[in-house]
Amino acid sequence: MSVDEQRCRAREIMVQRDLRDRGIRDARVLQAMRSVPRHCFVPDPLKPLAYADRPLPIGEDQTISQPYIVAVMTEALQLRGDERVLELGTGSGYQTAVLAELGKEIWTIERSEMLSTGAQQALGRLGYENVHFRIGDGTEGWPSESPFDRILATGSLPEIPTSLLEQLRRGEGLFVGPVGTREDQEIVRVR
C-alpha cells in the first residue's frame, strides 16, 4: 500500500471512529473532514500522527486542533454552503480548509505571520480560492468585510468581545468558540 493510500485509509478510519462513532451527524461536515488531507497541515515529522484524534504542535506555541473538536465546532456552525464565515486563528489552515469546503467565502485572521504564510501556502497548493487572509488580532474581527453569517474562534477567549458580535448578520448570525479560562473552557454557540 502506498503512503497516499495509507493516509486515505487513516483519514477514513478517523472519520468513522473519531467523528461518526462519537456523535457527529452532519453529512456535509463528515464529507469535508473526509476530503481535507490533514497531513498537509502538520509539520513533516508529525505526518505519521496526522489522523490521530489529538492536537499536534505546529510552532509558535500553537497546535492544530484534534479532528473531533474541529468537527464539533464546524457542526455547531450549521453551515448550508452560502455563508460568509470569519475564522479567528488560522493556525496551520486545517480548520480553514474544512470551512472552505462548507461555506461560500472564508475570512481568516492569524496573529502569527509565520503560521499565516504557511497556511496560505498549504491552502493554495490544495486549490482553495475562497479564503481571504489577514495577519492581526482576531478579537477585533474584520469590520470592513462584515457582516458575517458565522464567526468561529479556534482558540479560547475569556469572553466574547462585543465588537465580534456586532459583526454578525442580525437575526441569523452565529458565533461558535471556546470561552473561559485557560483551565476551564466551554464551547459556546451564540445567535
GIFEN-V511742 format. One record per pair of residues at least 12 apart in sequence whose ideal C-beta (glycine too) atoms are under 10 Angstrom apart, sorted by sequence separation. I is the first residue (numbers start at 1). J is the second residue. D is the distance in Angstrom with one decimal. If there is no record, write none. Layout:
# GIFEN-V511742
i={I,I}
j={J,J}
d={D,D}
This chain:
# GIFEN-V511742
i={38,39,45,46,54,55,87,96,108,119,176,177,20,37,38,43,53,54,86,87,95,120,132,138,151,164,175,176,177,15,16,19,37,38,42,43,50,52,53,54,55,85,96,119,139,151,161,175,176,15,18,19,41,42,43,52,53,54,55,85,93,108,138,160,174,175,15,42,43,51,53,83,87,90,117,138,139,148,151,174,175,15,41,50,85,91,93,106,116,138,146,151,160,173,174,15,16,38,46,53,85,90,92,116,117,139,146,150,151,157,173,14,15,79,83,84,85,86,87,88,89,90,91,116,138,139,147,148,149,150,160,172,14,15,79,81,83,84,85,86,87,88,89,90,115,116,139,141,143,146,147,148,149,157,159,171,42,43,74,81,82,83,84,85,86,87,88,89,90,91,114,139,140,143,146,147,148,156,157,158,159,11,12,42,73,77,79,80,81,82,83,84,85,86,87,88,89,90,93,97,106,113,139,141,142,145,146,147,150,151,152,153,154,155,156,157,158,168,11,41,79,80,81,82,83,84,85,86,87,88,89,92,93,96,100,108,109,110,112,113,138,140,141,143,144,146,147,149,150,151,152,153,154,155,156,157,158,168,11,14,65,70,74,79,80,91,95,96,105,106,107,108,109,110,111,137,139,140,141,143,149,150,151,152,153,154,156,158,11,70,73,74,77,79,90,91,93,94,97,105,106,107,108,109,110,111,139,141,142,147,148,149,150,151,152,153,156,165,8,11,38,65,69,73,77,89,90,92,93,96,97,100,104,105,106,107,108,109,110,111,138,141,147,148,150,151,153,156,164,165,11,62,64,65,67,70,71,74,75,91,92,93,96,100,101,103,105,106,107,109,111,140,141,146,148,156,158,10,11,62,63,64,70,74,90,91,93,94,100,103,109,110,111,156,157,160,8,10,38,62,63,64,65,70,74,90,93,94,97,99,100,101,109,156,7,62,64,65,90,92,93,100,108,109,155,156,160,7,22,36,60,64,67,92,93,97,99,100,109,156,157,7,38,59,96,99,109,4,6,7,18,58,59,90,93,109,17,18,19,33,36,58,97,107,108,153,4,18,33,58,93,96,107,153,3,14,15,17,18,56,58,14,33,96,107,10,13,14,32,33,56,93,107,10,11,12,14,32,107,138,151,7,10,11,93,105,7,10,29,30,33,90,107,6,9,10,29,32,33,106,7,8,24,29,90,105,3,7,24,29,50,87,90,105,106,107,108,110,111,3,6,23,26,29,30,85,90,103,104,22,24,28,29,85,86,103,106,108,24,28,29,32,103,18,19,23,24,26,29,62,86,90,102,18,19,22,23,26,29,43,62,88,89,103,18,22,24,25,26,29,41,42,60,62,88,19,20,24,26,28,41,60,61,87,88,99,14,15,19,23,26,28,40,41,42,60,86,88,14,18,19,26,28,40,41,59,60,62,88,99,14,38,40,41,58,60,88,98,39,41,59,60,86,87,11,15,19,38,41,58,59,86,96,14,36,37,40,58,95,36,60,96,36,38,59,86,95,36,37,38,58,86,94,33,36,58,84,86,87,35,36,84,86,35,36,84,85,86,87,88,89,91,33,36,84,85,86,87,88,89,90,91,32,33,36,83,84,85,86,87,88,89,32,35,83,84,85,86,87,88,89,32,34,82,83,84,85,86,87,88,89,32,33,29,32,80,88,31,32,79,31,32,78,79,29,77,78,28,29,77,79,88,28,76,77,43,77,26,74,76,88,41,41,74,86,73,42,73,40,41,73,86,40,41,86,40,70,37,40,41,69,84,40,83,86,88,89,37,65,83,84,85,86,88,36,64,65,83,87,35,83,36,62,63,62,78,79,78,77,76,77,78,76,77,76,75,76,74,73,72,73,73,69,76,78,76,77,65,76,78,73,72,73,69}
j={50,51,57,58,66,67,99,108,120,131,188,189,33,50,51,56,66,67,99,100,108,133,145,151,164,177,188,189,190,29,30,33,51,52,56,57,64,66,67,68,69,99,110,133,153,165,175,189,190,30,33,34,56,57,58,67,68,69,70,100,108,123,153,175,189,190,31,58,59,67,69,99,103,106,133,154,155,164,167,190,191,32,58,67,102,108,110,123,133,155,163,168,177,190,191,33,34,56,64,71,103,108,110,134,135,157,164,168,169,175,191,33,34,98,102,103,104,105,106,107,108,109,110,135,157,158,166,167,168,169,179,191,34,35,99,101,103,104,105,106,107,108,109,110,135,136,159,161,163,166,167,168,169,177,179,191,63,64,95,102,103,104,105,106,107,108,109,110,111,112,135,160,161,164,167,168,169,177,178,179,180,33,34,64,95,99,101,102,103,104,105,106,107,108,109,110,111,112,115,119,128,135,161,163,164,167,168,169,172,173,174,175,176,177,178,179,180,190,34,64,102,103,104,105,106,107,108,109,110,111,112,115,116,119,123,131,132,133,135,136,161,163,164,166,167,169,170,172,173,174,175,176,177,178,179,180,181,191,35,38,89,94,98,103,104,115,119,120,129,130,131,132,133,134,135,161,163,164,165,167,173,174,175,176,177,178,180,182,36,95,98,99,102,104,115,116,118,119,122,130,131,132,133,134,135,136,164,166,167,172,173,174,175,176,177,178,181,190,34,37,64,91,95,99,103,115,116,118,119,122,123,126,130,131,132,133,134,135,136,137,164,167,173,174,176,177,179,182,190,191,38,89,91,92,94,97,98,101,102,118,119,120,123,127,128,130,132,133,134,136,138,167,168,173,175,183,185,38,39,90,91,92,98,102,118,119,121,122,128,131,137,138,139,184,185,188,37,39,67,91,92,93,94,99,103,119,122,123,126,128,129,130,138,185,37,92,94,95,120,122,123,130,138,139,185,186,190,38,53,67,91,95,98,123,124,128,130,131,140,187,188,39,70,91,128,131,141,37,39,40,51,91,92,123,126,142,51,52,53,67,70,92,131,141,142,187,39,53,68,93,128,131,142,188,39,50,51,53,54,92,94,51,70,133,144,48,51,52,70,71,94,131,145,49,50,51,53,71,146,177,190,47,50,51,133,145,48,51,70,71,74,131,148,48,51,52,71,74,75,148,50,51,67,72,133,148,47,51,68,73,94,131,134,149,150,151,152,154,155,48,51,68,71,74,75,130,135,148,149,68,70,74,75,131,132,149,152,154,71,75,76,79,150,66,67,71,72,74,77,110,134,138,150,67,68,71,72,75,78,92,111,137,138,152,68,72,74,75,76,79,91,92,110,112,138,70,71,75,77,79,92,111,112,138,139,150,66,67,71,75,78,80,92,93,94,112,138,140,67,71,72,79,81,93,94,112,113,115,141,152,68,92,94,95,112,114,142,152,94,96,114,115,141,142,67,71,75,94,97,114,115,142,152,71,93,94,97,115,152,94,118,154,95,97,118,145,154,96,97,98,118,146,154,94,97,119,145,147,148,97,98,146,148,98,99,147,148,149,150,151,152,154,97,100,148,149,150,151,152,153,154,155,97,98,101,148,149,150,151,152,153,154,98,101,149,150,151,152,153,154,155,99,101,149,150,151,152,153,154,155,156,100,101,98,101,149,157,101,102,149,102,103,149,150,101,149,150,101,102,150,152,161,102,150,151,118,152,102,150,152,164,118,119,152,164,152,122,153,121,122,154,167,122,123,168,123,154,122,125,126,154,169,126,169,173,175,177,126,154,172,173,174,175,177,126,154,155,173,177,126,174,128,154,155,155,172,174,174,174,174,175,176,175,176,176,176,177,176,176,176,177,178,178,187,189,188,189,178,189,191,187,187,189,187}
d={4.7,7.4,10.0,8.6,5.0,9.6,6.0,5.1,9.4,8.7,7.2,8.7,9.6,8.1,6.2,7.9,5.2,8.6,9.7,9.6,8.6,5.5,7.4,9.5,5.8,9.2,7.7,5.0,9.0,9.7,9.0,6.0,9.6,9.6,5.3,7.5,8.8,8.1,5.4,9.2,7.9,5.3,9.2,7.4,8.4,8.3,9.9,7.0,8.0,5.8,9.2,9.1,9.1,8.8,6.5,8.4,5.3,9.9,10.0,8.7,7.9,9.1,7.1,6.1,6.1,4.5,8.7,6.8,7.2,7.4,9.0,9.1,9.5,9.6,8.9,8.5,9.9,9.1,6.8,7.1,8.1,9.8,7.7,9.4,8.3,9.2,8.8,9.4,5.8,7.9,9.8,6.1,7.5,8.9,5.6,5.4,9.5,9.1,8.9,9.8,4.3,4.4,9.6,8.0,8.7,6.9,9.4,8.0,9.9,9.8,7.0,7.5,5.0,9.7,8.1,7.2,8.0,9.8,6.1,9.8,8.0,6.8,6.8,5.1,9.0,9.8,8.7,5.7,7.8,8.7,6.2,7.5,8.7,9.8,7.6,9.5,4.6,6.3,7.2,7.9,7.1,8.0,7.4,3.6,9.2,9.4,10.0,7.8,7.7,7.8,6.1,6.0,5.2,6.3,6.4,8.3,9.8,9.4,7.5,6.6,8.0,5.8,5.3,5.0,4.9,4.2,5.7,6.4,9.1,8.5,9.8,9.2,7.8,9.9,3.7,6.2,6.6,7.7,7.2,7.4,8.9,7.9,6.7,6.0,7.7,8.0,9.2,8.5,7.0,5.1,8.2,8.2,7.2,7.6,7.2,8.8,7.9,8.5,8.3,8.8,8.3,5.2,5.0,5.9,9.8,8.4,7.8,4.2,9.5,7.4,8.9,7.5,9.8,7.8,4.4,5.4,7.3,8.3,6.4,5.9,4.3,8.8,6.7,9.6,9.1,7.4,8.6,7.5,8.9,9.6,9.5,6.7,8.6,6.3,7.2,6.2,9.6,7.4,7.7,9.9,9.5,6.4,5.0,8.3,10.0,8.3,7.2,6.8,6.9,7.5,7.9,7.3,7.1,7.2,6.9,8.2,7.0,8.3,8.8,7.9,9.4,6.8,5.6,5.4,9.4,5.9,9.7,9.5,9.8,6.1,7.9,7.1,7.9,7.7,7.0,10.0,7.5,8.3,9.3,6.2,5.8,5.2,4.7,5.3,2.8,8.4,6.3,9.1,8.5,5.4,9.4,6.9,7.9,9.2,6.4,9.1,7.2,8.4,7.8,5.1,4.7,4.7,5.9,4.8,6.1,6.7,6.9,8.2,7.2,9.9,6.5,7.5,7.7,7.5,6.1,6.8,7.9,6.9,9.2,7.1,7.5,7.7,9.2,9.8,8.2,9.1,5.6,6.6,3.0,9.1,6.1,9.0,6.8,7.8,7.0,8.1,7.3,7.5,8.0,6.3,8.6,4.6,6.6,9.3,7.3,7.7,8.0,6.9,9.5,10.0,7.0,8.1,6.1,9.4,8.7,9.9,8.1,9.3,10.0,9.2,5.9,7.4,6.4,9.8,8.5,7.6,7.1,9.4,7.1,5.6,6.9,9.5,9.4,9.4,9.2,10.0,9.7,9.1,8.3,9.9,7.6,4.8,6.0,6.9,9.1,6.9,8.5,8.4,4.7,9.7,7.5,7.5,9.7,9.6,8.9,7.6,8.5,8.4,6.8,5.6,8.8,8.9,7.5,9.6,9.7,4.8,4.9,9.6,6.6,9.7,8.6,9.5,4.2,4.9,6.8,8.1,5.2,6.5,8.5,7.0,5.1,5.5,8.7,9.0,9.6,9.6,6.4,8.7,8.7,9.7,8.9,8.1,9.4,9.8,9.6,6.2,9.3,5.4,8.1,9.7,9.4,5.5,8.8,9.6,7.8,8.2,7.7,9.2,10.0,9.5,8.5,6.1,8.7,9.1,8.9,6.5,9.9,8.6,8.5,6.5,9.2,4.6,8.3,9.0,9.1,9.5,9.7,4.0,9.7,9.5,8.6,6.0,5.1,9.4,9.3,8.9,9.2,7.9,9.6,8.8,8.9,4.4,7.2,8.8,9.8,9.2,7.0,8.0,9.5,5.7,9.8,8.2,5.4,9.8,8.4,9.0,6.7,8.8,9.1,9.9,9.1,8.2,7.4,5.5,9.3,8.9,9.6,3.9,9.0,7.7,8.0,8.9,7.3,9.4,9.0,8.7,5.7,7.2,10.0,9.8,7.2,9.8,9.6,9.2,6.9,9.5,8.9,7.2,7.7,9.8,9.5,8.9,8.8,9.7,9.5,9.5,9.2,9.5,9.6,9.9,9.6,9.3,8.4,5.1,9.1,9.7,9.0,9.8,8.5,6.1,10.0,9.1,4.9,9.7,9.6,7.9,9.3,9.2,4.7,9.1,9.7,9.0,7.1,8.1,6.6,9.4,7.1,7.9,8.9,9.2,9.9,8.7,9.7,5.7,6.3,8.5,8.5,4.7,9.9,8.7,9.4,9.0,5.7,9.7,5.4,8.8,8.8,7.5,9.5,8.0,8.2,6.8,9.3,7.1,3.2,9.1,9.3,5.8,9.5,7.0,4.0,8.6,9.2,8.1,7.0,8.4,10.0,8.2,4.8,9.1,8.1,8.4,8.9,5.6,8.1,4.5,8.5,9.3,5.6,8.2,8.9,8.4,7.7,8.5,4.0,8.0,9.5,6.6,7.7,7.0,9.0,9.1,8.2,9.0,9.5,6.2,9.4,10.0,9.8,8.9,6.7,5.6,6.3,9.9,9.2,8.6,9.2,5.8,7.3,9.7,6.7,5.9,9.6,9.7,9.6,9.3,8.3,6.7,7.3,6.8,9.8,9.0,9.3,8.8,8.1,7.5,5.5,9.5,8.5,9.4,8.0,7.7,9.6,9.9,4.5,9.4,7.6,9.5,9.7,8.6,5.4,8.6,4.4,8.6,9.8,7.7,6.4,9.0,9.0,7.0,8.5,6.2,10.0,8.6,5.1,6.7,7.2,7.9,6.9,6.7,8.0,8.3,8.2,6.4,6.4,7.9,5.2,4.5,4.6,5.0,4.5,3.7,4.9,5.8,3.8,7.6,7.4,7.3,8.2,6.4,4.6,8.3,9.7,7.9,5.3,9.9,6.6,9.3,6.6,7.2,9.7,8.7,8.7,7.7,3.8,9.1,8.2,7.7,5.4,8.5,8.9,10.0,9.8,6.8,9.0,9.0,8.1,8.1,7.1,4.9,9.9,9.8,5.9,9.6,9.0,9.4,6.2,9.1,9.9,8.7,7.8,8.6,7.7,7.8,8.1,6.2,9.9,8.7,10.0,5.7,7.6,6.9,5.4,9.0,8.8,9.1,8.6,9.5,7.2,9.4,9.1,8.0,6.4,9.0,9.9,9.7,8.9,7.3,6.6,9.5,9.6,9.7,9.3,7.2,8.0,9.7,9.1,9.3,9.8,9.8,9.0,9.6,9.4,9.6,8.0,9.9,9.4,6.6,6.1,7.8,9.3,9.1,9.9,5.4,4.6,9.3,9.3,8.4,5.4,9.1,7.2,8.3,8.7,6.9,8.8,9.0,8.2,9.8,5.0,10.0,6.2,6.6,9.1,8.0}
